[in-house]
């Protein structure tokens, strides 16, 4: 992996980390809809970073999710449950962002945040394993 690609991946990961932190802040403030939305987006950015290792970039969320599943879940790099979790996060993000009549409650937001933390951590660990020690 060349240094330019590594630089881009690190930028994307940093955005993902900031987004996860924002999700946690929204959760602490009782803004469960926003917390769930940001939890999804944190995972989305981490997926974008790992997809970039294979030179994939997508403008549609569904395409990113599908390729992540194909390249990293179906190949056994990440557990099958991640596919279900990501689909659930995506669905809850849709509710959070676009549905004015349905709200995400504390328990749902808490679960979404926990799932996001786990997925982001696993992706980051995998990416760390790909980088030469002197470029981490």
Secondary structure, DSSP 8 states (H G I E B T S, - for coil): --HHHHHHHHHHHHHHHHHHHHHHHHHHTT-HHHHHHHHHHHHHHHHHHHHHTTT---SSHHHHHHHHIIIIITTSSS-THHHHHHHHHHHHHHHHHH-SS----HHHHHHHHHHHHHHHHHHHHHHHHHS-GGG-
